[in-house]
Structures are given as C-alpha cells and as structure tokens.
Amino acid sequence: MIGRRLRGAAALALLPLLTLTACGSGDTGGTAAVGAQASPVPTDDPVAAVRKVDSAAALLPAEVREAGKLKVGSSIGFPPGAYYPNGTDKAPAGQDIDLADAVAKVLGVELERQDASFETILPALGSGKYDFGTGNFGVTAERLKTIDFVTYINDGQGFAVKQGNTELKGKVTDLTQLCGLTIGTGAGTTFEATLTARKGVCAKAGKKPYDVKVYSENAATLTALQQGRIDVIMSTINGLRHQAAQPASQTSFLGEFHRLDVGFAFKKGSPLTKAFQAAVDELIKDGTYTRILKKWGTSASAIDASRINPPEHT
C-alpha cells in the first residue's frame, strides 16, 4: 500500500521519506517526489532478543518444521511499514519487517523474503509462490472470500492534503466532503475500492462528483499533490501520519476515516494461520510487540490479541 524499482540512487534517497503506506497499497519503488529528504531510521532492535517458543512452533505443519523455512512475499517501499532506507541492495526496514522477523523467530523458522508489488501478492498465495504475504493488507469482506488473515495491527483509511489547502479544513468524516475534488490513491487498494463503490454519493447530495486518479507508484501520488494535479490523497492512517511528520513532505493529515484490521495474508485454508496467531500473541505477551510499534511510531494501532479472519470493521 505496487514491484516497481526506483530508477537511480537519487530516487532511492527520496523514498524513505515520501512514499506512502497503504492498507493494501504497497510499493517497491516510486517516482522521485518534490522536496524530499531521507528520514532517520530507528536504531532499537526489539527483534534481537526474541527466542523460539516451542508451543507455538508445534502448531506448524510437520513439513514446515522440518524444512525450517517459509517464503514471504513482501511489498516494500514505504515507511513505517517496510522500505529500503539504504537502497535495494541493503536490508529493508520497517514495522512489517520487524513483526514478520519476530514471528519467524518465535516459530523457529527462517524467512525467504521476496520483494513483490502489492497487487501480485494475494493472487500468488493461491499458487503457492509464497507461504504468506506482508504489505499492510487490510482485512475486508471481499478479501476474506479468498484470503485468510492473521491480524497484527489495526490501521485503516485516512486523508491528507498539501499544507495550506483551504478546501478541506478539517477531518473528513463523509465522502460528500470530497465532492468536486480530485483524489489520488494507489492501484488495487482498499482506498480505490471505497472511492469507486461510493462515487454516487455526490450525485445523491446534488453535488459535483469527485474524480479519482489512481497511481501505481506511491511517490507519484505525493508529487501529484505537491504539483496541484490532485487535491487530496487517500491512504493509510499510519502512512499519512508518518508522512505529515516529515517537514519536507509539506502535507497535513486530516485524521482517520475508517479503521481496518491489518494482517499477514495466506491462501484460503492455510495450515499456517494458528501458528502465526500464537506467535503474534507471544510477542504481545512478552512485550516485543509493544517495543516494535513504539519503534515505528505506530503504538496507536496496537491490538490486544491476534485474530484469524475477523469481520471487516463497519
């Protein structure tokens, strides 16, 4: 929250600050955005002390315990979820990276991480290309038809505007507030689905409809905002809040619109879900989970316990 690679070292330096997260809108690359600077990477390492928990590991299928490895498709490219702070030839960092690595340590397995665009990960789970996927995947009723989820945070949908914007002066609580505006968002995301499904609200209110522009690269969305080609961005709460805290982004976060549980994604009927749920709960119990979220500034998204396939928030 879509496997695009940045072109050139200069663009790589821009990515940590200015690409957005997505509740289903990951990106492994992006177009250079205006006025970018690299943001500092937290140095705390809460994953280092995590150890295997036999009771959780015992929930894995025997063949997985024997192989000792799991393949994960990761959508990488946006803080605070997952991004490349030092270039694609170095290890990625972020909340999703730390949580996946910590779960793997609890389960006593190694991860074979493969970068992938967000929109390709969920279909690839069914083919067995990956054992699970990460990418700030929001749990929705539509996705639950074909995907199993093990939750690890509660994030959701929000809006941001360019600093100084006078058309939207406060929190967006109803899409009719966007009537007549142009909204930028990521391809294949919950945001695009929401905006498309509810596009008729403006006509019903007797107002000019909003326009939606979809971008396959997150940084391109921000560039469009800065250049005035769109009026507002719809993306994840945590991503937009993080972005607005970086002075170079020149954006203002307009608050939460709709909360969504976020989870590790699996093919339907996966035998891995109970083990992952147990692992997340172990991390919550021993305090590692709290430290990871604090490290990435996402403590407001903490959950009390992991759930398998919870219903979508209404």
Buried (B, 14 or more C-beta within 10 A) or exposed (E): BBBBEBEEEEBBBBBBBBBBBBBBBBBBBBBBBBBBEBBEEBEEEBBEEBEBBEEBBEBBEEEBBEEEEBBBBBBBBBBBBBBBBBEBEEEBBBBBBBBBBBBBBBBBBEBEBBBBBBBBBBEBBEEEBBBBBBBBBBBBEEBBEEBBBBBBBBBBBBBBBBEEBEEBEEEBEEBBBBBEBBBBBBBBBBBBBBBEEBBEBBEEEEBEBBBBEBBBBBBBBBBBBBEEEBBBBBBBBBBBBBBBEBEBBBBBBBBBBBBBBBBBBBBEEBBBBBBBBBBBBBBBEBEBBBBBBBBBBBEEBBBEEBBBBBEBEE
